Amino acid sequence: MSKGAGSRYIYSFSQWRKKTDPADSWDVDDAVITPEDEEVEDAEFTEGEATPKVSKKKVVKVEENRSKREHVNVVFIGHVDAGKSTIGGQIMSLTGMVDKRTLEKYEREAREKSRESWYLSWALDTNQEERDKGKTVEVGRAFFETDRKHFTILDAPGHKSFVPNMIGGAAQADLAVLVISARKGEFETGFDRGGQTREHAMLAKTAGVKHLVVLVNKMDDPTVNWDQTRYNECKDKILPYLKKLGFNPAKDLTFMPCSGLSGYGLKDQIPETLCPWYRGPAFIPFIDELPSLNRKSDGPFIMPIVDKYKDMGTVVMGKVESGTARKGQNLLVMPNRTQVAVDQLFSDDFEVTSVGPGENVKIKLKGIEEEDVSPGFVLCDAANPIKTGKIFDAQVVILEHKSIICAGYSAVMHIHCAAEEVTVKALICLVDKKSGDKSKTRPRFVKQDQVAIMRIECSGMICLEQFKLFPQMGRFTLRDENKTIAIGKVLKVVE
C-alpha cells in the first residue's frame, strides 16, 4: 500500500506502542494494575498471540456511589410574575451551576426580544413557549450544592390555569419558598382574592411542606427602594393568613427581603448601605443551616411517579419518599402490579448505584413500556407493595365553596402526584373544629368551613395510604372549576 495521505495513520497496535513514547501515552493512574483490573474485559486491539492482552478500560470498582450530602427539595411558589424563575436562575448563577457564557447568551437573546429582565428565568424556563410568554407552565427543575446539602429547585408555575402542575411540584418538596413582589400594586394583586399567593401557600401546607420561607422580592424596585415600611406592610398583611393555615411564626416561618434580579439577599447579606434595617442571614446560608429532616430510610421503598419518558427504555422521575433502591433490584409499579427491574439510577443527573429517601431521581426500568406508566403510579418494594383502592374514608375540610356538598358531588382529587376524578358516596358525620367531637347523626350536606368525614369513590384504582401511617401518601386536595375547594386526609382504605 502506498504511503498516501490516507494510510499514514494505519499502524498495528504494537507498532503504535513502539512509536509513541510511553511517558506520553500512559497516565500514572493507568499504570497501576490492581488484581481487579486483570479480570476486566480484554482490550479491543489484539495482534496475534504474541501481544499480551492489555486492559484498556480504566476500571471503576462497583462500589456504592451515592450522594453523600443531605438532599433537600425546595419548591418556589407564588403569584405569576413575582419573580420565582428569576430567583431560581440567580441562585444557579451565584452557586456556579450555570456558567457565565450561557447567561450572557440568554441576556443577549432576551435583549433582542426587549425582555432584558427575563434572562435569568431562562435558566429554568427552558421551552420556547415559556420564554416567549414569560410564564412558567411545567415545574422547572435544577439543583445546586452547598458544603453540607444538595438542593433540588422545583420552580412551580404561578398562573392559576397551571395549579395542577404546581401541586405536583409541591408534593415533592421539603421546603417551600413563597415569593411575593414588593412592587406597588403587584403584592396586592397577588394577595387579594383571585391572586395565587393564598392558594399556593395553602397547597404547600397541604402537601406537607414543613418550613416556609417568604422572600419579599423586588425590594430594589424604584417604587420600593428597600423601604422598611413597605416590607413590613407586605409582611403584616400576609402573616395572619399563614398563621390560619397552621404555619407557626416562631418555628416554621421566616421572612426575608431580597432582589432576584440583582441577587442581593440570596447568597450574601444585603449591603448595609442599601438595607441597614435587615441584618439577618441571606437565603442560601439560611436554608443550609436548617435542621436535618427525619427521613424513613429503613421502610419499604416508595416513589410516586411524577413524570415518565422514553430513552432507550422507560425512564420514570420522582422523589423517593421512603426506603432505598439499588441497581438491578426488582420493584413493582402499582396499581397495575407490573414487575420491573432497575436498570440505571440517576440522582439529579448523576448516575449512582443506589438512591435513598429525599432524593429527586430518574430511574430507568426494564420490563415495562412507557405507555403503561402514568404520573401518579407508584414504584414500590415488591415484597411490601403500597395499598391501592377505589373507595376510602377521609376527613375533609371545606375551604371555599359557594354551595353545599352532598352525596353524589364530584371533583378532581390531587393526592401525591396523582390526579383522579372522585365522587362523594356518603357523608358519615360532621367533626367539630374546636373539640374534635363527631356528630351522632349523619349530615345531609356540608358547607364552607365545616369539617366532615365522608366516603369517597375514585373513578379508577389509585395508590394511597392511611394518613397516620404514611402522611405523604395520605393527604389530598379537592379542586373544582379551577379552585381548591377542600383538603383532606385518608382515614381508612376500603380494600
C-alpha positions as CSV (number, residue, x, y, z in Angstrom):
1,M,0.0,0.0,0.0
2,S,1.5,3.4,-0.9
3,K,2.1,5.7,1.9
4,G,-0.6,8.0,0.8
5,A,-2.2,10.7,3.0
6,G,-4.9,8.3,3.9
7,S,-2.8,5.4,5.1
8,R,-0.2,7.1,7.2
9,Y,-2.2,6.5,10.4
10,I,-2.7,2.8,9.9
11,Y,-0.4,1.0,12.4
12,S,-0.9,-2.1,14.2
13,F,-1.3,-1.6,17.9
14,S,2.2,-3.0,18.7
15,Q,3.8,-0.6,16.2
16,W,1.8,2.3,17.7
17,R,3.1,1.4,21.1
18,K,6.8,1.4,19.8
19,K,6.3,4.8,18.0
20,T,4.8,6.6,20.9
21,D,6.8,7.5,23.9
22,P,5.5,5.5,26.9
23,A,5.7,8.6,29.1
24,D,3.3,10.5,26.8
25,S,0.7,7.9,26.4
26,W,0.2,6.5,29.9
27,D,-1.1,8.2,32.8
28,V,0.4,7.3,36.2
29,D,-3.0,6.1,37.4
30,D,-3.4,3.8,34.4
31,A,-0.1,2.2,35.0
32,V,-1.0,0.8,38.4
33,I,-2.7,-2.5,37.7
34,T,-4.6,-4.0,40.6
35,P,-5.8,-7.6,40.8
36,E,-9.3,-6.4,40.0
37,D,-8.1,-4.8,36.8
38,E,-6.9,-8.1,35.5
39,E,-10.3,-9.5,35.4
40,V,-11.6,-6.9,33.1
41,E,-12.8,-7.4,29.6
42,D,-9.9,-7.6,27.1
43,A,-8.6,-4.7,25.1
44,E,-10.1,-4.2,21.7
45,F,-6.8,-4.5,20.0
46,T,-5.1,-7.9,20.0
47,E,-2.4,-8.7,17.5
48,G,-1.6,-12.4,17.1
49,E,-0.9,-14.4,20.2
50,A,2.4,-12.6,20.9
51,T,0.9,-9.3,22.1
52,P,-0.3,-9.6,25.7
53,K,-3.9,-8.6,26.2
54,V,-4.0,-5.2,27.6
55,S,-6.8,-3.9,29.8
56,K,-7.6,-0.6,28.1
57,K,-10.6,0.4,30.2
58,K,-10.0,2.1,33.4
59,V,-12.0,0.1,35.9
60,V,-14.4,1.5,38.2
61,K,-14.9,-0.9,41.1
62,V,-18.6,-1.4,41.6
63,E,-18.8,0.2,45.0
64,E,-21.6,2.2,46.5
65,N,-21.6,5.6,44.8
66,R,-24.3,7.5,46.4
67,S,-24.8,11.2,47.1
68,K,-23.3,11.9,50.5
69,R,-24.9,15.2,51.1
70,E,-28.4,15.5,52.6
71,H,-31.0,16.1,49.8
72,V,-33.5,18.9,50.3
73,N,-36.2,19.7,47.7
74,V,-37.2,23.4,47.5
75,V,-40.3,24.5,45.7
76,F,-40.7,28.1,44.6
77,I,-44.3,29.2,44.8
78,G,-46.3,32.4,44.5
79,H,-48.3,34.6,42.2
80,V,-47.5,34.9,38.5
81,D,-44.6,37.4,37.9
82,A,-43.5,37.6,41.5
83,G,-40.0,36.6,40.3
84,K,-39.8,32.8,41.1
85,S,-37.9,31.7,38.0
86,T,-35.6,34.7,38.1
87,I,-34.7,34.0,41.7
88,G,-34.1,30.3,40.8
89,G,-31.9,31.4,37.8
90,Q,-30.0,33.9,40.0
91,I,-29.3,31.2,42.7
92,M,-28.0,28.9,40.0
93,S,-25.8,31.7,38.7
94,L,-24.5,32.6,42.2
95,T,-23.7,28.9,43.0
96,G,-21.9,28.4,39.7
97,M,-24.5,25.9,38.3
98,V,-25.0,28.0,35.1
99,D,-21.8,29.3,33.5
100,K,-21.3,32.9,32.7
101,R,-21.3,32.3,28.9
102,T,-24.7,30.7,28.9
103,L,-26.1,33.5,31.0
104,E,-24.6,36.1,28.6
105,K,-26.2,34.2,25.7
106,Y,-29.6,34.3,27.5
107,E,-29.1,38.0,28.2
108,R,-28.3,38.7,24.5
109,E,-31.4,36.7,23.3
110,A,-33.6,38.4,25.9
111,R,-32.4,41.9,24.9
112,E,-33.2,41.1,21.2
113,K,-36.8,40.4,22.3
114,S,-36.8,43.5,24.6
115,R,-37.2,41.3,27.6
116,E,-33.9,42.2,29.4
117,S,-35.2,41.4,32.9
118,W,-36.3,37.9,32.0
119,Y,-32.9,36.4,31.1
120,L,-32.2,34.8,34.5
121,S,-35.5,32.9,34.4
122,W,-34.5,31.2,31.2
123,A,-32.1,29.0,33.1
124,L,-35.3,27.3,34.4
125,D,-37.9,28.1,31.8
126,T,-36.3,26.0,29.0
127,N,-39.1,25.6,26.4
128,Q,-39.7,28.3,23.9
129,E,-43.4,28.9,24.8
130,E,-42.5,29.6,28.4
131,R,-39.7,32.0,27.3
132,D,-41.9,33.9,24.8
133,K,-44.7,34.5,27.3
134,G,-42.6,34.8,30.4
135,K,-44.8,32.3,32.1
136,T,-43.7,29.0,33.7
137,V,-46.0,26.1,32.7
138,E,-44.2,22.9,33.7
139,V,-42.4,22.6,37.0
140,G,-38.8,23.6,36.2
141,R,-36.0,21.6,37.8
142,A,-32.4,22.4,38.7
143,F,-30.1,21.8,41.5
144,F,-27.2,23.4,43.5
145,E,-25.0,22.3,46.3
146,T,-23.5,23.8,49.4
147,D,-20.8,22.1,51.5
148,R,-23.5,20.3,53.6
149,K,-26.6,19.9,51.4
150,H,-27.7,19.1,47.9
151,F,-30.7,21.3,46.9
152,T,-33.2,20.5,44.1
153,I,-35.0,23.6,42.9
154,L,-38.6,23.0,41.8
155,D,-39.8,26.1,40.1
156,A,-43.6,26.0,40.2
157,P,-45.9,27.9,37.7
158,G,-47.7,30.8,39.3
159,H,-50.6,31.1,36.8
160,K,-53.9,29.9,38.1
161,S,-54.5,27.7,35.0
162,F,-51.5,25.6,35.9
163,V,-52.2,25.0,39.6
164,P,-52.4,21.2,39.0
165,N,-48.7,21.3,37.8
166,M,-47.8,23.4,40.9
167,I,-49.4,20.7,43.1
168,G,-47.2,18.1,41.6
169,G,-44.2,20.2,42.4
170,A,-45.2,20.9,45.9
171,A,-45.8,17.2,46.5
172,Q,-42.1,16.6,46.1
173,A,-40.9,19.4,48.3
174,D,-39.5,19.5,51.8
175,L,-39.2,23.3,52.0
176,A,-41.3,25.9,50.2
177,V,-40.3,29.4,49.3
178,L,-43.2,31.8,48.8
179,V,-42.1,34.6,46.6
180,I,-44.1,37.9,46.9
181,S,-43.4,41.1,45.0
182,A,-43.0,44.2,47.0
183,R,-43.6,46.4,43.9
184,K,-46.5,48.8,44.3
185,G,-49.7,47.1,43.2
186,E,-48.1,43.7,42.5
187,F,-48.3,42.5,46.0
188,E,-51.9,43.5,46.3
189,T,-52.9,41.7,43.1
190,G,-51.2,38.5,44.2
191,F,-52.6,38.5,47.7
192,D,-56.2,39.6,47.0
193,R,-58.9,37.0,46.3
194,G,-58.2,35.6,42.8
195,G,-54.5,36.1,43.3
196,Q,-52.4,32.9,43.6
197,T,-50.4,33.8,46.8
198,R,-53.1,32.5,49.2
199,E,-53.9,29.3,47.2
200,H,-50.2,28.4,46.7
201,A,-49.4,28.8,50.4
202,M,-52.3,26.7,51.3
203,L,-51.4,23.9,48.8
204,A,-47.8,23.9,50.1
205,K,-49.2,23.4,53.6
206,T,-51.5,20.6,52.4
207,A,-48.6,18.9,50.5
208,G,-46.8,18.6,53.9
209,V,-44.1,21.2,53.5
210,K,-42.5,21.7,56.9
211,H,-40.9,25.1,56.6
212,L,-42.0,28.2,54.6
213,V,-39.6,30.9,53.7
214,V,-41.3,34.1,52.5
215,L,-39.0,36.1,50.1
216,V,-40.1,39.6,49.7
217,N,-38.7,40.2,46.2
218,K,-38.2,43.3,44.0
219,M,-37.1,45.3,47.0
220,D,-34.8,47.2,44.6
221,D,-37.8,48.4,42.5
222,P,-38.0,52.2,42.2
223,T,-41.4,52.2,43.9
224,V,-39.9,50.4,46.9
225,N,-36.2,51.3,47.1
226,W,-35.5,49.0,50.1
227,D,-38.1,50.7,52.2
228,Q,-38.7,49.1,55.5
229,T,-42.3,50.3,55.8
230,R,-43.3,48.6,52.5
231,Y,-41.6,45.4,53.7
232,N,-43.4,45.4,57.0
233,E,-46.7,46.2,55.2
234,C,-46.4,43.1,53.0
235,K,-45.3,41.0,56.0
236,D,-48.2,42.2,58.2
237,K,-50.8,41.6,55.6
238,I,-49.8,38.0,54.8
239,L,-48.9,36.8,58.3
240,P,-52.4,36.3,59.7
241,Y,-53.3,34.2,56.7
242,L,-50.2,32.0,57.0
243,K,-50.9,31.5,60.8
244,K,-54.5,30.5,59.9
245,L,-53.1,27.8,57.6
246,G,-51.2,26.4,60.5
247,F,-47.6,27.8,60.0
248,N,-46.1,28.6,63.3
249,P,-44.2,32.0,63.0
250,A,-41.8,31.0,65.8
251,K,-40.7,27.7,64.3
252,D,-41.6,27.2,60.6
253,L,-41.9,30.6,59.1
254,T,-39.2,33.1,58.0
255,F,-39.4,36.4,56.2
256,M,-36.5,37.9,54.2
257,P,-36.1,40.8,51.8
258,C,-34.2,40.2,48.6
259,S,-33.8,41.2,44.9
260,G,-33.9,38.3,42.4
261,L,-32.6,40.5,39.5
262,S,-29.6,41.9,41.3
263,G,-29.1,38.8,43.6
264,Y,-28.9,40.9,46.8
265,G,-30.0,38.8,49.9
266,L,-29.7,35.4,48.2
267,K,-26.1,34.3,48.7
268,D,-24.6,37.2,50.6
269,Q,-26.1,39.6,53.1
270,I,-27.6,42.7,51.6
271,P,-25.1,45.6,51.8
272,E,-25.7,47.8,54.8
273,T,-25.8,51.0,52.6
274,L,-28.9,49.6,50.9
275,C,-30.7,48.0,53.7
276,P,-29.5,48.9,57.2
277,W,-32.7,47.6,58.9
278,Y,-32.3,43.9,57.9
279,R,-29.1,42.3,59.2
280,G,-30.4,38.7,59.2
281,P,-28.9,35.9,57.2
282,A,-29.1,35.6,53.3
283,F,-31.3,33.0,51.8
284,I,-28.8,30.2,50.8
285,P,-26.9,30.2,54.1
286,F,-30.2,30.2,56.0
287,I,-31.7,27.1,54.2
288,D,-28.3,25.4,54.6
289,E,-28.5,25.9,58.4
290,L,-32.0,24.5,58.7
291,P,-32.1,21.3,60.9
292,S,-32.0,17.9,59.1
293,L,-35.2,16.3,58.1
294,N,-36.1,12.9,59.5
295,R,-36.3,10.5,56.6
296,K,-37.6,7.0,56.6
297,S,-34.6,5.1,55.2
298,D,-35.5,1.8,56.8
299,G,-39.0,1.4,55.5
300,P,-40.0,-0.3,52.2
301,F,-39.1,1.6,49.0
302,I,-41.8,4.0,47.8
303,M,-41.5,6.6,45.0
304,P,-44.6,8.2,43.5
305,I,-44.0,8.8,39.7
306,V,-44.3,12.4,38.7
307,D,-43.3,12.1,35.0
308,K,-42.0,9.5,32.5
309,Y,-40.3,9.5,29.1
310,K,-38.7,7.1,26.6
311,D,-34.9,7.0,26.4
312,M,-33.6,3.5,25.2
313,G,-36.1,2.2,27.8
314,T,-38.7,3.6,30.1
315,V,-37.4,6.4,32.5
316,V,-39.6,7.5,35.4
317,M,-39.0,10.5,37.6
318,G,-40.0,11.3,41.2
319,K,-38.9,11.8,44.8
320,V,-38.1,8.8,46.9
321,E,-40.4,9.1,49.9
322,S,-39.1,6.1,51.9
323,G,-36.6,3.2,51.7
324,T,-33.7,2.7,49.3
325,A,-33.3,1.2,45.8
326,R,-30.3,-0.3,44.1
327,K,-29.3,-1.0,40.6
328,G,-30.6,-4.4,39.5
329,Q,-33.3,-4.6,42.2
330,N,-36.8,-5.9,41.3
331,L,-39.6,-3.5,42.1
332,L,-43.4,-3.2,41.4
333,V,-45.2,-0.5,39.6
334,M,-48.6,0.0,41.3
335,P,-51.6,0.0,41.0
336,N,-51.1,-2.3,37.9
337,R,-48.7,-4.7,39.8
338,T,-46.2,-4.7,36.9
339,Q,-42.9,-6.3,37.9
340,V,-39.9,-4.2,36.8
341,A,-36.1,-4.3,37.3
342,V,-33.9,-1.2,37.9
343,D,-31.6,-0.7,35.0
344,Q,-30.0,2.7,35.9
345,L,-30.3,5.2,38.6
346,F,-29.7,9.0,38.4
347,S,-29.9,11.4,41.3
348,D,-30.2,14.9,39.8
349,D,-28.4,13.9,36.6
350,F,-25.5,12.0,38.3
351,E,-25.5,8.2,37.8
352,V,-25.5,6.4,41.1
353,T,-25.8,2.8,42.2
354,S,-28.3,3.4,45.0
355,V,-30.8,6.1,46.0
356,G,-32.4,6.9,49.3
357,P,-35.2,9.0,50.8
358,G,-35.5,12.7,49.9
359,E,-33.6,12.3,46.6
360,N,-35.1,13.5,43.3
361,V,-34.3,10.7,41.0
362,K,-34.7,9.3,37.4
363,I,-34.9,5.5,37.3
364,K,-34.6,3.6,34.0
365,L,-36.7,0.5,34.2
366,K,-36.7,-2.8,32.4
367,G,-39.9,-4.8,31.9
368,I,-42.4,-2.0,31.3
369,E,-43.4,0.1,28.3
370,E,-43.5,3.9,28.6
371,E,-47.2,4.0,27.7
372,D,-48.0,1.6,30.6
373,V,-46.9,4.2,33.2
374,S,-48.9,7.3,34.2
375,P,-48.0,10.1,36.6
376,G,-49.5,9.1,39.9
377,F,-48.4,5.5,39.7
378,V,-46.1,4.4,42.5
379,L,-42.8,2.5,42.2
380,C,-42.5,0.3,45.3
381,D,-41.0,-2.6,47.0
382,A,-42.1,-6.0,45.5
383,A,-42.3,-7.7,48.9
384,N,-44.2,-4.9,50.6
385,P,-46.3,-3.0,48.0
386,I,-48.3,0.1,48.7
387,K,-52.1,-0.1,49.3
388,T,-54.4,0.5,46.4
389,G,-58.1,1.1,46.4
390,K,-61.1,2.8,44.8
391,I,-63.1,3.6,47.9
392,F,-61.8,5.3,51.1
393,D,-63.0,7.2,54.1
394,A,-61.5,10.6,54.7
395,Q,-61.7,13.6,56.9
396,V,-62.2,16.7,54.7
397,V,-62.2,20.4,55.5
398,I,-64.2,22.5,53.1
399,L,-62.2,25.7,52.4
400,E,-64.3,27.7,49.9
401,H,-67.3,26.5,48.1
402,K,-70.3,28.7,47.3
403,S,-73.0,26.0,47.5
404,I,-73.4,22.8,49.6
405,I,-71.8,19.5,49.1
406,C,-73.8,16.3,49.4
407,A,-73.6,12.7,48.3
408,G,-73.1,12.5,44.5
409,Y,-70.9,15.6,44.4
410,S,-67.8,15.1,42.2
411,A,-64.5,16.9,42.0
412,V,-60.8,16.3,41.0
413,M,-58.7,14.9,43.8
414,H,-54.9,15.5,43.8
415,I,-53.1,13.0,46.1
416,H,-49.2,12.9,46.0
417,C,-48.6,13.0,42.2
418,A,-51.9,11.6,41.1
419,A,-55.0,13.4,39.9
420,E,-58.2,11.4,39.8
421,E,-61.9,12.2,39.4
422,V,-63.8,11.3,42.6
423,T,-67.4,11.3,43.8
424,V,-68.7,11.7,47.4
425,K,-70.5,8.4,48.1
426,A,-71.8,9.2,51.5
427,L,-71.4,11.7,54.3
428,I,-70.7,9.9,57.6
429,C,-70.5,12.6,60.2
430,L,-69.5,16.2,61.0
431,V,-66.5,17.0,63.1
432,D,-66.4,19.9,65.5
433,K,-63.4,22.1,64.6
434,K,-62.6,23.1,68.2
435,S,-63.3,20.0,70.2
436,G,-62.9,17.3,67.6
437,D,-66.3,15.7,68.6
438,K,-68.2,13.8,65.9
439,S,-71.9,14.3,65.3
440,K,-74.2,11.5,66.2
441,T,-76.4,11.8,63.2
442,R,-75.4,11.7,59.5
443,P,-75.4,15.2,57.9
444,R,-77.5,15.7,54.7
445,F,-74.9,18.2,53.4
446,V,-71.7,20.1,54.3
447,K,-70.8,23.7,53.5
448,Q,-67.9,26.1,53.6
449,D,-65.7,26.0,56.8
450,Q,-67.1,22.7,58.0
451,V,-65.2,19.5,58.6
452,A,-66.7,16.2,57.7
453,I,-65.8,12.5,57.5
454,M,-67.0,11.2,54.2
455,R,-66.8,8.1,52.0
456,I,-65.2,8.9,48.6
457,E,-65.1,6.8,45.5
458,C,-62.4,7.2,42.7
459,S,-63.1,6.6,39.1
460,G,-60.1,4.2,38.9
461,M,-57.7,2.3,41.2
462,I,-55.2,4.6,42.9
463,C,-52.3,4.2,45.3
464,L,-52.9,5.7,48.8
465,E,-52.2,5.0,52.4
466,Q,-53.7,6.0,55.8
467,F,-52.5,9.4,56.8
468,K,-51.4,8.3,60.2
469,L,-49.2,5.5,58.7
470,F,-47.7,7.4,55.9
471,P,-48.7,11.1,55.6
472,Q,-47.1,11.8,52.2
473,M,-49.4,9.2,50.6
474,G,-52.5,10.1,52.7
475,R,-53.1,13.8,52.2
476,F,-55.1,15.2,49.3
477,T,-56.8,18.3,47.9
478,L,-60.1,18.5,46.1
479,R,-60.4,21.0,43.2
480,D,-63.4,22.1,41.2
481,E,-63.8,24.7,38.5
482,N,-60.1,25.8,38.8
483,K,-60.4,26.4,42.6
484,T,-59.1,24.4,45.5
485,I,-62.3,23.7,47.5
486,A,-61.2,21.3,50.2
487,I,-58.2,19.5,51.8
488,G,-58.4,16.1,53.5
489,K,-56.6,13.1,54.9
490,V,-57.2,9.4,54.3
491,L,-58.5,7.7,57.4
492,K,-59.2,4.2,56.1
493,V,-58.9,2.4,52.7
494,V,-61.8,0.1,51.9
495,E,-60.0,-2.6,50.1
